[in-house]
Amino acid sequence: MDTLIFATNNQNKVEEIRLVLGNTFNIVTLKEAGIEIDIPEPHNTLEENASEKSKVIHALTGKNCFSEDTGLEVEVLNGAPGVKSARYAGEGRLFENNIDKLLQNLLPHQNKKARFRTVISLILNDTEFLFEGICSGSIIDNKRGSNGFGYDPIFIPEGSDRTFGEMTMIEKSTFSHRKKAMEKLISFLNNN
């Protein structure tokens, strides 16, 4: 079984990705690898932030690794919060505040179309590869559900009448942007 370091400190993302991967690959978190570092995300695109994280971990360890960056992109807000999704309401990364700010900014608008977009940066044998996953849907005006994390309680994916916050992790994975990106990653790894 191949081992990959997953360059994140977000346990929710780790659980979601391990669910998708099953026993195909051995995913080692930063904590499990003994790496105590909070990698900055200073860039203006998901691609650059994902790349930054995987390059930092690869430089530290010399091992195969991957990272991801995910953003909620709202059509009427020109793609905001986007790359700033985790810090939309400030550096405190409090999703209650982020949700409140987003709902406030959407008040004057009828168009609630949005999408989650994940970009994965894989460094395999010293070469970087990027993979993207998208889940389209819409934002609702009030939070529903307490599962998941981030904007999950206000996002309904296309093809469902429930928010991510109302779904189990397995139900969410049928729509998940992160799963779509991971499936591309797995397909690539299985063929290389």
C-alpha positions as CSV (number, residue, x, y, z in Angstrom):
1,M,0.0,0.0,0.0
2,D,1.4,3.4,-1.0
3,T,1.8,6.0,1.6
4,L,1.0,9.7,1.0
5,I,1.4,12.5,3.5
6,F,-1.8,14.7,3.5
7,A,-0.7,18.3,4.1
8,T,-3.5,19.4,6.4
9,N,-4.3,19.9,10.0
10,N,-8.1,19.8,9.3
11,Q,-9.4,16.5,10.8
12,N,-12.7,16.9,9.0
13,K,-11.0,16.9,5.6
14,V,-8.9,13.9,6.7
15,E,-12.0,11.8,7.6
16,E,-13.7,12.8,4.4
17,I,-10.7,11.8,2.3
18,R,-10.1,8.6,4.1
19,L,-13.7,7.6,3.5
20,V,-13.2,8.1,-0.3
21,L,-9.8,6.3,-0.4
22,G,-10.8,3.3,1.8
23,N,-7.8,1.0,2.0
24,T,-6.4,1.9,-1.4
25,F,-3.7,4.2,0.0
26,N,-2.2,4.8,3.4
27,I,-2.9,8.5,4.2
28,V,-0.6,10.0,6.9
29,T,-1.6,13.3,8.4
30,L,0.9,16.0,9.3
31,K,0.3,15.2,13.0
32,E,0.8,11.5,12.4
33,A,4.0,12.3,10.5
34,G,5.2,14.4,13.4
35,I,5.1,17.6,11.5
36,E,3.8,20.5,13.6
37,I,3.4,23.3,11.1
38,D,0.6,25.6,10.0
39,I,1.3,26.3,6.4
40,P,0.2,29.8,5.3
41,E,-2.3,30.2,2.4
42,P,-1.2,33.6,1.1
43,H,-2.2,33.3,-2.5
44,N,-5.1,34.5,-4.6
45,T,-6.1,31.1,-6.1
46,L,-7.0,27.7,-4.8
47,E,-4.4,26.2,-7.1
48,E,-1.5,28.3,-5.7
49,N,-2.5,27.6,-2.1
50,A,-2.8,23.9,-2.7
51,S,0.6,23.9,-4.4
52,E,2.2,26.0,-1.6
53,K,1.1,23.4,1.0
54,S,2.3,20.3,-0.9
55,K,5.6,22.0,-1.8
56,V,6.4,22.9,1.8
57,I,5.7,19.4,3.0
58,H,7.7,17.8,0.2
59,A,10.6,20.2,0.9
60,L,10.5,19.2,4.6
61,T,10.2,15.4,4.0
62,G,11.2,14.6,0.5
63,K,8.2,12.2,0.5
64,N,5.2,11.9,-1.8
65,C,2.4,14.1,-0.5
66,F,-0.7,16.0,-1.5
67,S,-2.7,18.9,-0.2
68,E,-5.9,20.6,-1.2
69,D,-7.6,23.9,-1.0
70,T,-11.3,24.3,-1.3
71,G,-13.5,27.4,-1.7
72,L,-17.1,28.2,-1.9
73,E,-17.7,30.3,-5.0
74,V,-21.0,32.3,-5.2
75,E,-22.0,33.4,-8.7
76,V,-23.6,36.8,-7.8
77,L,-20.6,37.7,-5.6
78,N,-18.1,37.2,-8.4
79,G,-16.8,34.0,-6.9
80,A,-16.5,35.2,-3.3
81,P,-15.7,34.0,-0.8
82,G,-13.6,31.7,-3.0
83,V,-10.0,31.3,-1.9
84,K,-10.8,33.3,1.3
85,S,-13.6,31.0,2.3
86,A,-12.1,30.0,5.7
87,R,-11.2,33.6,6.5
88,Y,-14.2,35.4,4.9
89,A,-15.2,37.1,8.1
90,G,-11.7,37.6,9.4
91,E,-8.6,35.7,10.5
92,G,-10.4,33.9,13.3
93,R,-11.7,31.3,10.9
94,L,-15.0,31.1,12.6
95,F,-17.5,29.5,10.2
96,E,-20.5,30.9,12.1
97,N,-19.2,34.4,11.4
98,N,-18.3,33.4,7.8
99,I,-21.9,32.1,7.2
100,D,-23.4,35.2,8.7
101,K,-21.4,37.5,6.5
102,L,-22.2,35.5,3.4
103,L,-25.9,35.4,4.1
104,Q,-25.8,39.2,4.8
105,N,-24.0,39.8,1.5
106,L,-26.6,37.7,-0.4
107,L,-29.6,39.5,1.1
108,P,-30.2,41.9,-1.8
109,H,-29.8,39.1,-4.4
110,Q,-32.2,36.6,-5.9
111,N,-29.5,34.5,-7.5
112,K,-28.2,32.0,-4.9
113,K,-26.2,29.8,-7.3
114,A,-22.9,28.6,-5.8
115,R,-20.3,25.9,-6.2
116,F,-17.7,24.2,-4.0
117,R,-14.4,23.8,-5.8
118,T,-11.5,21.7,-4.6
119,V,-8.0,21.7,-6.1
120,I,-5.6,19.0,-5.1
121,S,-1.9,19.3,-5.5
122,L,0.0,16.0,-5.6
123,I,3.7,15.8,-5.6
124,L,4.7,12.3,-6.7
125,N,8.4,11.5,-7.4
126,D,9.3,15.2,-7.3
127,T,6.7,16.2,-9.9
128,E,3.5,18.2,-9.2
129,F,0.1,17.3,-10.6
130,L,-3.2,19.2,-10.1
131,F,-6.7,17.8,-9.9
132,E,-10.0,19.6,-9.6
133,G,-13.5,18.7,-8.3
134,I,-16.6,20.8,-8.5
135,C,-20.0,20.5,-6.8
136,S,-22.6,23.0,-8.0
137,G,-25.6,24.0,-6.0
138,S,-27.2,26.9,-4.2
139,I,-27.2,28.8,-0.9
140,I,-30.2,28.8,1.3
141,D,-31.2,31.7,3.7
142,N,-31.2,29.7,7.0
143,K,-28.9,27.1,8.4
144,R,-30.1,23.5,8.3
145,G,-28.3,20.5,9.8
146,S,-25.4,20.2,12.1
147,N,-23.2,17.7,10.2
148,G,-20.2,18.5,8.2
149,F,-18.3,21.7,8.6
150,G,-17.8,25.2,7.1
151,Y,-20.6,26.3,4.9
152,D,-22.3,22.9,4.8
153,P,-25.5,24.0,6.7
154,I,-26.4,26.5,4.0
155,F,-25.3,24.7,0.8
156,I,-27.7,22.4,-1.1
157,P,-26.0,20.5,-3.9
158,E,-27.7,20.0,-7.3
159,G,-29.9,16.9,-7.2
160,S,-30.8,17.2,-3.5
161,D,-33.2,19.0,-1.4
162,R,-31.0,18.8,1.7
163,T,-28.0,20.8,2.8
164,F,-24.6,19.1,3.3
165,G,-25.2,19.9,7.0
166,E,-28.3,17.5,6.9
167,M,-26.4,14.7,5.3
168,T,-24.2,12.0,6.8
169,M,-20.6,11.9,5.5
170,I,-21.4,9.0,3.2
171,E,-24.5,10.8,1.8
172,K,-22.4,14.0,1.3
173,S,-19.7,12.0,-0.5
174,T,-22.1,11.2,-3.4
175,F,-22.0,14.9,-4.3
176,S,-18.7,16.0,-2.8
177,H,-16.3,18.3,-4.7
178,R,-13.5,16.8,-2.6
179,K,-14.5,13.3,-3.6
180,K,-14.6,14.2,-7.3
181,A,-11.1,15.6,-7.1
182,M,-9.9,12.6,-5.1
183,E,-11.4,10.2,-7.7
184,K,-9.2,11.9,-10.3
185,L,-6.2,11.6,-8.0
186,I,-6.9,7.9,-7.4
187,S,-7.3,7.2,-11.0
188,F,-4.0,8.9,-11.8
189,L,-2.2,7.0,-9.0
190,N,-3.6,3.7,-10.1
191,N,-2.3,4.3,-13.6
192,N,1.2,5.5,-12.6
